[in-house]
Amino acid sequence: MVDASISKAETGILRNRWWIVAASFSALLVGSGPINIYAFGTFVGPVTQELGMSRGDFAGALSANGMFTAIAVLFMGWGLDRFGVRKVQLIGILMFAFAVFMFSRMTSSLTLIYAQFALSGLFCAAQTPVGYSTAVTQWFDRERGLALGIACAGVGAGVVFVQWLASVLMVNYGWRGAYMGLSVAILVMAFIPNLLFVRDRPDLVQNGRVSTEHLPGLMLKDAFANYRFWVLMFGFTFAVLAINGTLTHVVPMLIDRGTPPPQAIAAVQAAGLAIIFGRAFSGWFLDRFWGALVALGFFGMSIIGMGILASGATGPVALVGAMLCGVGVGAEIDIMGFMLSRYFGMRNYGKIYGIIFAAFNLGTGFGPAISGWTFDHYKSYTPILATYMVILAIVCAALFSLGDYKFKPDADKSQAYL
C-alpha cells in the first residue's frame, strides 16, 4: 500500500517530485565540479602569470581541495542520513559560496593558495552530487536511472555555463572579479532552488530528523565486508583520476600546440556538452541494462578520446577527443550512484555514498595534479594520457566482477509507485 503521507506530498504542481530533479540540475550547474575542477583550466593561465608560479604547483592546489572534500563528504553522508538533505544542503551551499569568493583574494603565497583550496574542499561537499543523488534516489525507484541522469547532467551543463560565465567576467573584471561573480551565481542557482524544492520524503522524517532504518539495504559493516564496495570505490576513484586528469589540462594542452585560447576553451565547453549527453543517456541505459555494460560503453569512449589527445591532435579532431572524454566523465557519477543503490540499498545510502565519494574526490584532485607534474617533468602530456587509458581499461574489467544487482527496482513494495 502506498504511504498516504507521500501521496499527499505529491499533490500540487510545485510539489511534484520532478521539481527535485530540476532543482538539483540547476544547483549542479554551479557545483564544485564545474567551478573548482573544470573551470580550473580557464584560470590557470591568468592566475599563474600574475602570481608567478608553475602550472604544476598551482594544479597541486586541487589535491588539497580533493583531500579536504573527501573529509567533508564523509561527515556529510552521516548528516544526510540523520538530518536530511534539505538542512545539510542549505547550510553547505552558503559555505561554498563564501569559499569561492575567497579565491578572489589569492596572493603569490603558495601556502595561502593551498589553504584556500583546502577551505573550498571542506565547504563544497553540499555542491557535490552526493546530497542531490540521495534526494533523487529517495524519491525514485523504477525511473531512478533517468532521474539521476537528468539531475547530474547539471554538472555537464555547468562545465559549459561556468566556462562561459567565467570567461565573460574575466574579460570585464579580471580573474578576481570572475571568482566573485561565480560566488553570486552559487547563491542564485543553488541556494534558492534548494530552498524552494529540495526536500526529504515525508515518511522518512520523524521528530524533525530523518530515519532510513525501515528502508531495504545493507548495514554499514556488511557493506564494508562486501568486495563490491571496494571494487566500486577503487574503480570509480581511478576512473575519475584518469578522466579529470585529462579534461582539466585540455585548455593548456591545446594552447601549447598553437590553438588560440578561445578555441581551446571551446574544446572544454564541447566536453561539457558531452557530459550532458553522458549523464542523460547513461541514466536511461541504467534503467534498462546492467551497470557494468553501461560503464564499458561510456568509459570506452573516453579511452578513445584520450588516445586522440595523446596523438597530438589539434583543431576539430582534438575537439572530438575532448568530447569523448566528456562522455565518460558524464556517465561516471550516474553509474556510481545508481550501482550503489542497487548493490547496497537505501538504508545507509548517504553514508556509503559519502565514503565512496570521499575516495572519488581524492581521484578528482590528484588527477589534475599528476597531469601537471607529468607535464613539468616531460614537457608533454602523452605519457600520462597513455597511462590513463590503461587505468580505464582495468576499471572496466573490474566492474564485470560485480554480478547481479541485490536490490532491484520495487524491492521496497510499499514504495513501488516511486
N, C-alpha and C positions, 0 to 999 in steps of 0.2 A: 504493500500500500504506500502511495506517495505521501511524504510528510506534509501535513497541512500548512505548517509554517513556511515551507519552501514554496508551496503553491501560491500562498498569499503574497510572498515576496516577489513572485514573478508577474504579478498583475501590474498593469500600467506600462506605457511605452518606455518611460525613462527608467523603469526598474528591470527591464529585460536584461537577462544575463549577458547578452552580446555587447551591451554597453561596457561591461567589464573588459571585454576583449578590445573594444575601441579605445578605452582609456589607457589600457596597457600599451597599445600600439603608439598612442600619442606620447606617453611618458618615455618610452624606449627610444623615441626619435632623438631625445636629448639624454640618453642613458650614459653610463660610464664607458661603454664600448665606443660609441661614436665620438665622444668628447675626449676621453683620456687616451684611447688607443688609435682609432682610425684617423682622427684629425691630427694626431701627433706629427705625421709626416709633413703636414702643411706648416706646422710651427717650427720644425727642425731647422730649416734654413735661416729664417729671420732671427730666431732666438740664439742659435749658436754663433751667428755672425755678430750680433750686437753684444752678446755676453762673452765671446771669445773662448769657446770650448769645442772639443771634438764631438762628432756625431755619436761615437761610442759612449763617451762619458755622459752626454745628455740622454741618450737612449737608455742608459743604465738606470735612470730615474724610474722608468717603467717597472723595473724589477722591484724597487722599493714599493711602488704602487701596488703591484701584484701581490707581494707578500703581505702587506697590511690589509688589502682587500680580502685575502684568504682568511686572515684572523677575524675580520669583521663579519664575514659571511658565516663563519662557524657559529658565532653568537646569534646572528640573525635567524638562522634556522630554528634554534630553540625559541626565539622570540615569536616567530611566526606561528609555531605550534601551540604557544601558550597565550599570547596576547592578541593574535590575529594579524591579518595582513594590513588592514586599514591603519591601525595605530603605528605600527612599525614603519610603514611606508611614508606617512606624512611627516614624521619626525626626521627620518633619514633623508628625505628629499631636501628639506631646508638645510641640513648639514652639508649635503653635497654641493648645493648652490654656493654656499659660503666658501667651500674648499676650492671650487673652480674660480671664484672671484680672486682668491689669494694667489692664483697663478699669475695674475697681472702684476703682482708685486715682486716677481723673481729678480734676483740680482746675480752677479757673476760668481757668487759663492756656491760651489757645487754641493756643499753640505746643506745649505739652506734649500736648494732646489730639491735635493733628495728628501728633505724633511717635509717640504710642501707636497710632493707627490705621495709620500707616506701618509700624510694627513688626508689627502684626497682618497687614498685607498681605504682608510678607516671609515670615511664618511660616505663612500659611494655604494655601499652594499645595497641600499634601497633602490638604487638605479641600475642594478644588475637584473637579469631575468628571473632571479630566484623568487622574489616576492610575487611577481606577476604570474609566473608559472604555477606557483602554489595557489593563487586565487583562481586561475583558469581551471586547473585540474580539480579543484573543489567543486566547481560548478558544471563541469563537462565530463562525460564518460564516453559515450558512443561516438561523439564528434570531437573527442579530446585532441586528436592529432591536428585537425583543421583549425580548431580554436587556438591551440598553441602556435601553430604556424602563422596565423594572421597576427596574433599578439606580438610574437617575437620578430615578425617582419619589420616592426618598428625600428629594430636595430639596423637593418639593411637600409631602410628609407632614411634613417638618421645619418648613415655614412654620407649619403648624398646631401641631405639637408644641412648637416653641420659643416661639411666641407664648403658648401655654397655660402652659408651664413658667415663662417669664419673668414672666408676669402673676401667677402664684401666688407665686413667690419675691419679687416686688416688693411685693406686699401684705403679706407677712410679714416681709421683711428689707430692703425698700427696693431702689432700683436697683443699689446697690453689691453687695448680697447676691445679687441676680439674676445679675449677671455672674459672681460666684464660683461660683454653682450651675451655670451653663452650662459653666464650665471643667471641673467634675467630670463633667458629662454627656458631654463630649467623650471623656474617658478611658474611661468605661464603655461608651459606644455606638459609638465609633470605634476606639479602640486595641485593645480586647480582640477584637472580631470580625476586625480585620485580622491580629492575631497568630495567631488560630486558623485562618482560612480563606483569606485572600487570598494568592495565590501566582502565580508565573510558570510558563508552560508548560515542562515539563522538557526538551523538545527545543531550547529557546532558551538554556538555561543551559550555559555552558562555562567550566570552571575558576573557578567562583564568580561569573562575570559573564554578563550576558545578551547574546546576539548575535542580531540580526534580519536579518543580511546575506542569508540564504538565502530570506527571505520575499519574495513579489512586491510591487513598489512602486517609486515614483519616487525617484531621488536628490534630495537637498535642493535642489541648484542647479536641477534640472529642474522641481521644484515651484515655485520662485520665478519661473521663466521662463514658467510656465503662467498664463494670465489667470484661470483658475478659482480659483487660490489667492487672488488679490486680490479677486475678486468675493465669495468666501466670507468672507474676513477682514473687509472693509469692510461687507458686507451684515449679518453677524451682530453686528458691533460696534454698528452704528447701530440694529439691531433691539432689542438688549438695552438700549441707552441709552434708547430710547423707552419700552419696557415697564417696566423697572425704575424709570425716572424717574417713571412714573405710580404704580406699586404702592407704592413706599416713602413716598409722601405721601398715600395714601388715608386713613389714620387722622387726621392733622391736617386734611385737606381736609374730611372729613365732620364732624369736631368743629366746625370753623368754620361749618358750615351748620346747627348746632344738634343734631347727632346725639350722643346720650350716648356717652361713651368706650367702655363695654362693647360697644355695637352697632357702633361704628366699628372696634374690634378684631375683632369677629365678621366684618366685611366682608373684612378681610385674611385671616382664617382660612378664609373661604369661598374666597378666591382661592387659598389653599394647597391646598384640596381640589381645585380646578380644575386646579392644576398637576399633581397626581397623575394626574388624568384625561388631561391633555395629554401627560404623559410616557408613560404606559402605552399609550394608544391611538395616539399618533404612532409609537411603535415598531412596533406591529402594522401600521400602514399603510405604514411604510417598507419592510417586508419584502415588500410587495405592489404599491406604487405608486411612481412617480418622486418623488424628494425635493422638487423644486420645487412639484409639485402639493400635496404634504402641507403644505409651508410656506405656500402660498397659503391653504389652508383654515384653518389654525390662526392665522396672523397676521391673516387677515381677521376672525376673531372678536375679536381684540384691538383692531383698528381700531373695530369696533362698540362694544366696551366703553369705549374712550376717548371716543367720541362721546357715550355715555350720561353718563359722568362730567363731560364738558365742558358738558353741558346744565344742570348744576346739580342733578342728581337727588339725592334722599335716600331713606332707607328701603329697601324691598325692591328698588326699581329700581336704586339705587346698588350694592346687593349683587350684582345681576346684572352690572352694569358691571365691578365688581372681578373677578368670576368669569371673565368673558370675557377680561379681560386676563391672568388667571392661566392660562387655557388656552394662550394664546400663549407665555408665558414657560415654561410647562411643556414645550412642544414644542421650543423652540429649541436646547437642549443636545443632545437626542437627534438632531435633524435635522443639526446641525453635525457631531457626532462620526461619525454614520453616513455622511454625504456625503463627509467627508474620507477615510474608509476606502475608499469606492467610487471616488473620483476619483484618489487618490494611493497607495492600497495600504497595506500594513503594514510595509514595510521601514524607513521612517523616521516611523512614525505618531506616536510620542511627541514627536519634535522638531517636526513640522509642527503637531500639535495644540497643543503648548506655545506656539508662536509665535502662532498664531491666537487661542488662548485669552488670551494676553497682551493683544492688542488688544481682545478681548472684555471683559476686565476693566476696561480704560480706560472703555469704554462703561458698564459696571456702576457704576463710581464716579462718572463725570461726569453721568450721567442724573439721579440724585437731587439733586446739587449744582445743576445747571441749573434743575431744577424749583423748588428752594428760592430761588435767586436771582431767578427769574421772579416768584415769589410776593412776595418782599420788594419788588420794583420795582412790580408791577402790583396787588398785593393780591388776586390772582386766579390760579388755575391754568389758566383757559380758554385763554389764548394759547399756552402751551406744549403743552397737550393737542392743540390743532389742528395744531401743527407736528409733533408725534409721529405723528399719523395720516398726514400726507403722507409722512413718512420711511418708515413701514412699507409704504406702497403702492409706493414706489420700490424698496425692498428686494425685494419680491415680484416685481416686473418684472425686476430684475437677475438673480434666480436662474433665470429661464426661459432665460437665455442660455447656461447651462452645458452643455447637450447630454447625450448618453447617458453612463452610467457607464463607466469604463475598467477597473475591477477588480470584476467581477461575482461573485456567490456561487460558491464552489468553483473560483476561479481557481487556487488552490494545491491541486492534485489530491491531494497526499499528505495533506492535512488535510481532505479533502472531508467526512468524517463530522462535523466540527465544525459 
